[in-house]
């Protein structure tokens, strides 16, 4: 998995060339094993459902996954988890708080769902030190503008806590995916720090518009530009200049471990865009380190 995927010398050589202490990956998944097993079962069934095979490259036990991620040079990462029904979010937040306490290089992650008590457990998570939230509109099947969430969005905006939101319509549309619902939410809460997962795939241009309109909107690179995604939802060539224009608000994301290719391929896909080493430094480390106040070791 070193130079075999397009980067001579692999990840260590890339980091040395760029002068980076490591990678900040804002979109990695750690969750209770029984929940992760169900996620993996979903991806195992994606082939029959959509005709696209999705093999899990890093189907390993938790400690092995942590060792792999650190071995790739990742110095800060997340535990992206999300509920698909009421009654799950507070439990997931409790698990994530414990995981962060025993995993210092993991950014303490939390989630939410439109349900009674959401404001209370969001505040509890923030008080406990949550540094990033995850929301999955496709899996959760809810409108981000549900009034039950208004207080929680306000608390997140006031605290400046970033929220990674899967709001694009890939791989399949949901009732509340696409730029419309998120655009309405940002109009009501313009101070929100939103990280658009997968750069809004496949509605790339629309979410780039939102990023240019709202300074708190960021985009993560998860799966974008890889051979896998370029076959399904290619990034428009005409939008490439805007990647440079918004270079300080694009963050490395990978979807590790649930990716159908080696981790290094995401880095190669970004490098081969040809947007320059300064852009690559910001995306791979500097933007995420600044947003989450990641301190460089030593």
N, C-alpha and C positions, 0 to 999 in steps of 0.2 A: 504493500500500500504506500510505497514511497514514490519513486519516480515513475511508477507504472501508470499513473493517472495524469500525466501531463506536466508535473512540476519536477524538474530535475533536482534530485537530492531530497525530494519530499518536503514535508511541512517544516522540519528544522531548517533546511536551507532557505526556504521562503522567508521565515521569520528572521533569520540572520541577515538576509539581503535587505529586508525592510527595516532592520534595526528595532524590531518589536520584542517586548518581553513575553509575548504570548498572544492568545486570542481571547476575545470576549464574545461569547456565544449567547445571545439573548433568547434562544428558542430551543431548549433541550427538554426532554420529557423524563421526569422521575415522578412516580406515583405509587400508591399501594399496589402490591403485586397482583391482587385479584382484579383490580381495575385495569392494570396494564395488560393482563392476559386477555381481557375482553377487547381492548384496543387492538392487540395483535390478531385476535380472531377476526375482527372486522377487516383488517388489511389482508388477511389470508383469503377472505371471501370477496375482495374487491375484484379480482380477476373474473370470476363468474358473473359478478354484478355489472361490471363496466367493460369487460373485455381487455382490461389493462392489468397485467400481473404486477404485484407490489411485494416482492420478497423483503422481509425485514433483515437487513444486513447485520445488525448488532443485537440479535435475540440472545442476550446473556443475562446472568443474574446480576443483581444491583452492584455489588462490589467490583465485579469485572467491568461493568459499564463505566463506573467511575474511573477505574484505572485506565481504560481505553481513552476516555475523554481527556484526562490529564496527560496521557501519553501523546495525544495530538497537539499538546501545547495550550490547551484551554485553561485559562487562569480564573475565569469567572463564568458561571453558567446559571441556568434557571431550572426550576422543577415545574414545568408547565403541566397543570392539571385543570380539569374542568368538569362540571356536573352536566348530566343530561336530563335531570329531573329534580323536583324540589326535595329538600332534605339531605342533599349530598354535600353541598358547598361547605358548611361549617365543619363537617367531619374531614373533608379533604384539607381544609385549612389547618386543622389540628395536626394532621399527618405531616403536612408541609412544614409547619413550624418545628416539629420534632426533627424532620430531615435536615432542615437548615441548621439547627442547633448542633447536629452531629456531623455536618458537612460544611465547614467554614467557607469553602470556595463557591458554594451555591448561594445565589441571591435569593433571600427568603421570598417565596412566591405564594400568592393567595388567589382566590377566585370568588365568584359571586353568581347569584341566580335570582330572578325576580320572584320573591316569595316573602311571606311574613318573617320579620326578624333580620332581613338582609342588612339593614343599616347597622344593627347592633353587631353582627359578626364581622362586617367590614371594618367597623371602628376597632373591634377587638384585635383584628389582624394588623391594622395599622399601629395600634398601641404596642403590639408584640414585636414590631419591627419589620413588617412586610415591606419589601422594596420594589416589588413588581406584582401586578395582577394579570391574570389570564382570563379572557372571555372568548368563548367559541359560539358564535351566533348560529352556525350551521348545525352543530351537534346539540346545543341547547334549545334551538328552535324558538328563540324569543326575540322580540323587538327590543333593541337597546334603548328605545324611547318609552318603554313601559314605565309608567309613573311610579311603580314600586321601586325603581332603581334611581329615582331622581336624587334622593338624599345621598346615596352612595356615590354617584357620579360627582356630586358636589364636594363630598369629602375627599375623593381622589384628586379632583382638580385643586382644591385648596391645599392639599398636602404635597402636590407636585409629583405624586406617585405614578410612574408610567404603567400603562395598561396595554398588554399585547392582545389585539383583537383579531380573531379570524373572521373577517367581514367580507372578503372577496367571494365570488361564486364558484371557485374551484375547490375540489375537483368536480363537484356537482352543485347546482344552485340550491339555496334554501329559501324559505319564505321571507327571511329578513337579511339576506346577503346582498351584496352590491353596494354602490356608493350612496344610494338614497338614504337608507336608515342612518348610516354614520354621518352623512352630511347634515341631517336634521339634528342629530345629537350634538354635533360640534357647534351648530348654530346656537343651541341652547347652553352649551357648556364650552365656550371657545378656549377656556384655559386648560382643558384636558390635555394631558400628555399621552397621546395614543401612538402605539407602535402597530402599524398595519402589517399583519402577518402575510408572508408570501408576496409582499409588495402589491397586495390586492388582486393577485392572479384570479381571473384573466382580465379584470377591468383595470389594467395597469394605469392607463392614462387618466382615468377618473380619479384614482387615488393619489396620483401625482398632483392633480389639480388641488385636491384637499390639502396636501402637504404644502403647496405654494400659497394656499389661502390662510392656513392656520399654522403658526410657527411651532406649536406643540406637537404637530403630527410628524412622526417618523415612519420609516418603512424598514422591515427586515427582509433579508435576502433569501429566506428559507426556500430551498428547492429551485428558486428562480435562476434562470440561465443555464441550468444543468441540461445534459442531453435528454434526460427523462422528461423534464418539463417543457423543453423546447419542442419536443414532438407533439405535446398535448396542447400547450398554450404558449406559443413563442412570444417573447418580449418584442414589441414593435421597434424596429430599427429607428423609426422617426422620433421615438421618445428617448433615445440614448443620451442626447445632450442634457436632458433634464436630470439624468443621474449625476452628471457633473455639477449642475446648478444646485442640486440638493445634497451634495456630497457630505455635508456635515450632519445630515439627518437620515443616513442610511446605515443600518446596523447589520452585522453578521448574525444570521440565524441559520440553523441547520436541520432541525427536526430529529436530531439524534435521539434515540437509536432507530427510529421508525423510518429509515430511508432505504431505498432500493439500490444503493450504490455505495462505494467507499466514501468516508467522510472527506477525504482529500479532494474528491471530485468537486464539491461545492467551492472550495478555494480555487481550484483550477478554473472553474467556470467564471469566477469573478476576475481572475487575473487575465484570462484571455479576452475580456471585454476591451482591453487596451486603453483603459482610462487613466493610466499612470500610477506610479508608486505612491504619490501623495494621497490620491483617492483611495487606494487599496489600504494604506496605513490607517486612514480614518475609519474605513468600513470594518476592517478586521479587529481593530483594537481601540483606537483613540475615541471614536464617538461613543462606544459603549462604556469605556472607562470613565469618560466625562459625565455621561448621563447617570451612571450608577455609582460614581465616586469610588471607583476601583483603585486601590493603592498598589503601586508597583512594588513588588518584593525587592528587598535590599535597598 
